[in-house]
Amino acid sequence: MVLVAFFWFVVWGLGSAVLWFLGWILTTFIQGPDAASDLTIKWFFAFDGILAGAAGYGTIFFLCFERSILLTALRSVIDVPPSLQEEFEQRMRLFSPWWRPLAVAVLLTGIGGFIAYGAGIPLKGFSHRYLTAMVISFYFVGAYGLMFIVGVLNLFRFIDKHSDSASDVRIRLKAPFISQAVQTIDLFLVVSSGMCVFAVYVCFRGTLTAFAAAPPAFYKALIIPVFFYLPASLVYSFYPRHVLRQIWENDTFAAIEHFADETRMNLVSDLKATLELRKLILDVKEKMIAERRMLPILSLKDAPTLTMALLMAIQLVAQKDPIVAVFLGLGGGK
């Protein structure tokens, strides 16, 4: 799967180069070689177009074209009762109804495009319009990717809601928690969320470089898309794995209770054996509950560690990346 992600990264790195070449040819024909040279400088150095294209478009194409990996693995892992099957399949389509993610993507693209246009997309004439279309396209790609993440989170919210062990009609696991299918789901989430975070950073840094001379209000507003994409990417990595673990634990508790009930019926006349069995079952349940409390995938107990990691990352960025350091107020400039 990592190789598949790298494949899309390379494909859209080349795709970005093709888009530049097309723009260069058209600009040369319409405005002349000087304007085409200015477009080349802005594309490669100001907007970091090759890396941004590889990260942004590569991520969205990985999510949309490789999502069958995730959905196939989920179908082989999740056991859905017949009464919930229709709604489950609707959530599995992720983009249902189809117009909703498109409408939200257009809205977010409009917000991002307004900020970028106000910040001052450079060049004039055709090259300006071409570069503007390419810049705004990144906002659309990012917004559509955000809708994919929301669709996955909505699916797992439905699974979580209907996996309560107290309910007779609930979603269960039909494969062990350490099965290959579960590992596939986990790997897809880790790889795709990593691609999303990397794409957010690359595209965000590219806009800071390109719009360094923007009016202060629009320059500061460039961080707004980060508030949409970064939290969603992080939650998308942790929440589904948390849900799968909860289902596995609920299944385990239910199996223990079922075993206990059957065994008590067989040992009804042997009081000592019944008490020993009950003690053993309680010990197992207490140990599982203790492990759940000690080893959460993500909880408030992680807040100090996450805070320190964030502070260290900011310090590293301030030392190694002056563009982001200036934006965060850790250096001179805006």
C-alpha positions as CSV (number, residue, x, y, z in Angstrom):
1,M,0.0,0.0,0.0
2,V,2.9,2.3,0.7
3,L,4.1,1.6,-2.8
4,V,0.6,2.5,-4.2
5,A,0.7,5.8,-2.3
6,F,4.2,6.5,-3.7
7,F,2.9,5.6,-7.2
8,W,0.2,8.3,-7.0
9,F,2.7,10.7,-5.6
10,V,5.0,10.2,-8.6
11,V,2.2,10.3,-11.1
12,W,0.9,13.6,-10.0
13,G,4.4,15.0,-9.6
14,L,4.7,14.3,-13.4
15,G,1.1,15.5,-13.9
16,S,2.0,18.9,-12.3
17,A,5.0,19.1,-14.7
18,V,2.6,18.4,-17.6
19,L,0.2,21.1,-16.5
20,W,3.1,23.6,-16.3
21,F,4.3,22.7,-19.7
22,L,0.8,23.2,-21.1
23,G,0.6,26.6,-19.5
24,W,4.1,27.5,-20.7
25,I,3.2,26.6,-24.3
26,L,-0.1,28.6,-24.2
27,T,1.5,31.6,-22.4
28,T,4.3,31.7,-25.0
29,F,1.8,31.6,-27.8
30,I,-0.5,34.2,-26.3
31,Q,1.8,36.6,-24.3
32,G,5.3,35.8,-25.4
33,P,8.4,34.1,-23.9
34,D,8.9,36.6,-21.1
35,A,5.5,36.0,-19.6
36,A,6.1,32.2,-20.0
37,S,9.4,32.5,-18.1
38,D,7.6,34.4,-15.3
39,L,5.0,31.6,-15.1
40,T,7.8,29.0,-14.8
41,I,9.4,30.9,-12.0
42,K,6.2,31.3,-10.0
43,W,5.2,27.7,-10.7
44,F,8.4,26.0,-9.6
45,F,9.7,28.4,-7.0
46,A,6.9,30.5,-5.5
47,F,4.2,27.9,-5.4
48,D,6.4,24.8,-5.3
49,G,4.1,23.4,-7.9
50,I,5.7,20.0,-8.5
51,L,5.7,19.0,-4.8
52,A,2.3,20.6,-4.1
53,G,0.8,18.8,-7.1
54,A,2.3,15.5,-6.1
55,A,1.1,15.8,-2.5
56,G,-2.3,17.4,-3.1
57,Y,-3.5,15.6,-6.2
58,G,-1.6,12.4,-5.3
59,T,-3.5,12.2,-2.0
60,I,-7.0,12.7,-3.4
61,F,-6.4,10.2,-6.2
62,F,-5.1,7.7,-3.7
63,L,-8.2,8.2,-1.5
64,C,-10.7,8.0,-4.4
65,F,-9.1,5.2,-6.5
66,E,-7.8,3.0,-3.7
67,R,-10.8,3.3,-1.4
68,S,-12.0,-0.2,-2.6
69,I,-9.1,-1.6,-0.5
70,L,-10.7,-0.1,2.7
71,L,-14.3,-1.0,1.7
72,T,-13.4,-4.6,0.8
73,A,-11.5,-5.1,4.1
74,L,-14.4,-3.7,6.0
75,R,-16.9,-6.0,4.4
76,S,-14.7,-9.0,5.3
77,V,-14.4,-7.8,9.0
78,I,-17.7,-6.2,9.9
79,D,-20.7,-8.5,10.6
80,V,-23.9,-6.4,10.1
81,P,-27.3,-7.7,11.1
82,P,-29.9,-7.7,8.3
83,S,-31.9,-4.9,9.9
84,L,-28.9,-2.5,9.6
85,Q,-27.6,-3.8,6.3
86,E,-29.3,-1.2,4.0
87,E,-28.1,1.8,6.0
88,F,-24.7,0.3,6.4
89,E,-24.3,-0.1,2.6
90,Q,-25.5,3.5,2.2
91,R,-22.8,4.7,4.5
92,M,-20.2,2.5,2.7
93,R,-20.8,4.5,-0.4
94,L,-19.2,7.4,1.5
95,F,-20.4,10.0,-1.0
96,S,-24.1,9.5,-0.6
97,P,-26.0,11.5,-1.6
98,W,-23.5,12.4,-4.3
99,W,-24.3,16.1,-4.5
100,R,-23.6,16.8,-0.8
101,P,-19.8,16.5,-0.9
102,L,-19.7,18.3,-4.2
103,A,-21.7,21.2,-2.8
104,V,-19.5,21.5,0.3
105,A,-16.3,21.2,-1.8
106,V,-17.6,24.1,-4.0
107,L,-18.3,26.2,-0.9
108,L,-14.9,25.5,0.7
109,T,-13.2,26.2,-2.7
110,G,-15.0,29.5,-2.9
111,I,-13.7,30.4,0.6
112,G,-10.2,29.4,-0.3
113,G,-10.3,31.0,-3.7
114,F,-11.5,34.3,-2.2
115,I,-8.6,34.2,0.3
116,A,-6.0,33.4,-2.4
117,Y,-7.4,36.0,-4.8
118,G,-7.4,38.6,-2.1
119,A,-3.8,37.7,-1.2
120,G,-2.8,38.6,-4.7
121,I,-2.1,35.8,-7.2
122,P,0.8,37.2,-9.3
123,L,1.3,37.7,-13.1
124,K,-1.0,39.3,-15.6
125,G,-3.1,38.4,-18.6
126,F,-3.5,34.7,-19.6
127,S,-0.7,33.5,-17.3
128,H,-2.4,35.1,-14.3
129,R,-5.7,33.4,-15.2
130,Y,-4.1,30.0,-15.8
131,L,-2.1,30.2,-12.5
132,T,-5.3,31.3,-10.7
133,A,-7.2,28.3,-12.0
134,M,-4.4,25.9,-10.9
135,V,-4.2,27.5,-7.4
136,I,-7.9,27.4,-6.8
137,S,-8.0,23.8,-8.1
138,F,-5.9,22.8,-5.0
139,Y,-8.6,24.1,-2.8
140,F,-11.2,22.0,-4.6
141,V,-9.0,18.9,-4.4
142,G,-8.4,19.5,-0.7
143,A,-12.1,20.1,0.0
144,Y,-13.2,17.0,-1.9
145,G,-10.5,15.0,0.1
146,L,-12.0,16.5,3.3
147,M,-15.4,15.1,2.3
148,F,-13.9,11.7,1.8
149,I,-12.5,11.8,5.4
150,V,-15.9,13.0,6.7
151,G,-17.6,10.1,4.8
152,V,-15.2,7.6,6.5
153,L,-15.8,9.1,9.9
154,N,-19.6,9.1,9.4
155,L,-19.4,5.4,8.5
156,F,-17.4,4.5,11.6
157,R,-19.7,6.7,13.7
158,F,-22.6,4.5,12.5
159,I,-20.7,1.4,13.3
160,D,-19.8,2.7,16.7
161,K,-23.4,3.6,17.4
162,H,-24.7,0.1,16.7
163,S,-22.0,-1.9,18.4
164,D,-23.1,-1.6,22.0
165,S,-22.7,-4.9,23.8
166,A,-26.0,-4.3,25.7
167,S,-28.0,-4.4,22.4
168,D,-29.2,-7.7,21.0
169,V,-29.0,-6.4,17.4
170,R,-25.6,-5.0,17.0
171,I,-22.6,-4.9,14.7
172,R,-19.9,-7.4,15.4
173,L,-16.5,-8.5,14.1
174,K,-16.5,-11.6,12.0
175,A,-12.7,-11.8,11.9
176,P,-10.1,-11.7,14.7
177,F,-8.8,-8.2,15.8
178,I,-5.3,-9.3,14.6
179,S,-6.5,-10.6,11.2
180,Q,-5.0,-9.5,7.9
181,A,-8.1,-7.6,7.0
182,V,-8.0,-5.5,10.2
183,Q,-4.3,-4.8,9.6
184,T,-5.2,-3.7,6.0
185,I,-7.8,-1.2,7.4
186,D,-5.2,0.1,9.9
187,L,-2.5,0.5,7.2
188,F,-4.9,2.3,4.8
189,L,-5.9,4.8,7.5
190,V,-2.3,5.4,8.6
191,V,-0.9,5.8,5.1
192,S,-3.8,8.0,3.9
193,S,-3.8,10.2,7.0
194,G,-0.1,10.7,6.7
195,M,-0.5,11.7,3.0
196,C,-3.2,14.2,4.1
197,V,-1.1,15.8,6.8
198,F,1.9,16.0,4.4
199,A,-0.3,17.6,1.7
200,V,-1.7,20.1,4.1
201,Y,1.8,21.1,5.2
202,V,3.2,21.3,1.6
203,C,0.3,23.3,0.2
204,F,0.2,25.6,3.3
205,R,3.9,26.4,3.1
206,G,3.6,27.0,-0.7
207,T,0.9,29.6,-0.2
208,L,3.0,31.3,2.5
209,T,6.0,31.5,0.0
210,A,3.8,32.7,-2.9
211,F,1.9,35.3,-0.9
212,A,4.6,36.7,1.2
213,A,3.7,40.2,0.0
214,A,0.0,39.8,0.6
215,P,-2.0,42.3,2.7
216,P,-1.7,41.2,6.4
217,A,-5.4,40.3,6.8
218,F,-5.4,37.9,3.8
219,Y,-1.9,36.6,4.7
220,K,-3.1,35.6,8.2
221,A,-6.3,34.1,6.7
222,L,-4.2,31.6,4.7
223,I,-4.2,29.4,7.8
224,I,-8.0,29.0,7.7
225,P,-7.9,25.8,5.5
226,V,-5.5,24.2,8.0
227,F,-8.2,24.4,10.6
228,F,-10.5,22.3,8.4
229,Y,-8.0,19.7,7.1
230,L,-5.5,19.0,9.8
231,P,-7.8,18.1,12.7
232,A,-9.9,16.0,10.4
233,S,-6.8,14.1,9.1
234,L,-5.7,13.4,12.6
235,V,-9.1,12.2,13.9
236,Y,-9.5,10.1,10.7
237,S,-6.3,8.2,11.7
238,F,-7.4,7.4,15.3
239,Y,-11.2,7.1,15.5
240,P,-11.8,4.2,13.1
241,R,-9.2,2.1,14.9
242,H,-10.7,3.0,18.3
243,V,-14.1,1.8,17.0
244,L,-12.8,-1.5,15.8
245,R,-11.1,-2.1,19.1
246,Q,-14.3,-1.3,21.0
247,I,-16.2,-3.8,18.9
248,W,-13.6,-6.5,19.5
249,E,-13.8,-5.8,23.3
250,N,-17.6,-5.9,23.2
251,D,-17.5,-9.2,21.3
252,T,-15.1,-10.6,23.8
253,F,-17.2,-9.6,26.8
254,A,-20.3,-11.0,25.1
255,A,-18.5,-14.3,24.5
256,I,-17.4,-14.5,28.1
257,E,-20.9,-13.9,29.4
258,H,-22.3,-16.5,27.0
259,F,-19.7,-19.1,28.1
260,A,-20.4,-18.3,31.7
261,D,-24.1,-18.8,31.3
262,E,-23.7,-22.1,29.5
263,T,-21.1,-23.4,32.1
264,R,-23.3,-22.4,35.1
265,M,-26.1,-24.5,33.7
266,N,-23.8,-27.5,33.5
267,L,-22.3,-26.9,36.9
268,V,-25.5,-25.9,38.7
269,S,-25.1,-28.7,41.3
270,D,-21.4,-28.0,41.9
271,L,-21.2,-24.8,44.0
272,K,-17.4,-24.8,44.4
273,A,-16.8,-25.1,40.7
274,T,-19.4,-22.5,39.9
275,L,-17.8,-20.0,42.3
276,E,-14.3,-20.7,40.9
277,L,-15.6,-20.2,37.3
278,R,-17.3,-16.9,38.3
279,K,-14.0,-15.7,39.9
280,L,-12.1,-16.6,36.8
281,I,-14.5,-14.8,34.5
282,L,-14.4,-11.7,36.8
283,D,-10.6,-11.7,36.7
284,V,-10.5,-11.8,32.9
285,K,-13.1,-9.0,32.6
286,E,-11.2,-6.8,35.1
287,K,-8.0,-7.4,33.3
288,M,-9.5,-6.4,30.0
289,I,-11.1,-3.3,31.5
290,A,-7.8,-2.3,33.1
291,E,-6.0,-2.8,29.7
292,R,-8.6,-0.6,28.0
293,R,-8.0,2.2,30.5
294,M,-4.2,1.8,30.4
295,L,-3.8,1.5,26.6
296,P,-6.2,3.8,24.8
297,I,-5.5,4.7,21.2
298,L,-5.9,8.3,22.0
299,S,-7.2,10.0,25.2
300,L,-6.7,13.1,27.4
301,K,-3.8,11.2,29.1
302,D,-1.9,11.8,25.8
303,A,-2.4,15.5,26.0
304,P,1.0,16.4,27.7
305,T,2.9,14.2,25.3
306,L,1.1,15.6,22.3
307,T,1.6,19.1,23.5
308,M,5.3,18.6,24.0
309,A,5.5,17.0,20.5
310,L,3.8,20.0,19.1
311,L,6.1,22.4,20.9
312,M,9.1,20.5,19.6
313,A,7.8,20.5,16.1
314,I,7.2,24.3,16.3
315,Q,10.7,24.8,17.6
316,L,12.2,22.6,14.8
317,V,10.1,24.5,12.2
318,A,11.3,27.8,13.7
319,Q,14.9,26.7,13.3
320,K,14.7,25.0,10.0
321,D,11.9,26.6,8.1
322,P,12.0,30.5,8.2
323,I,8.9,30.9,6.0
324,V,6.6,29.2,8.5
325,A,8.6,30.7,11.4
326,V,7.8,34.2,10.1
327,F,4.1,33.3,9.7
328,L,3.9,32.0,13.3
329,G,5.6,35.2,14.6
330,L,8.7,33.4,15.6
331,G,10.9,35.5,13.3
332,G,11.0,38.9,11.7
333,G,8.5,40.0,9.1
334,K,4.7,39.8,9.1
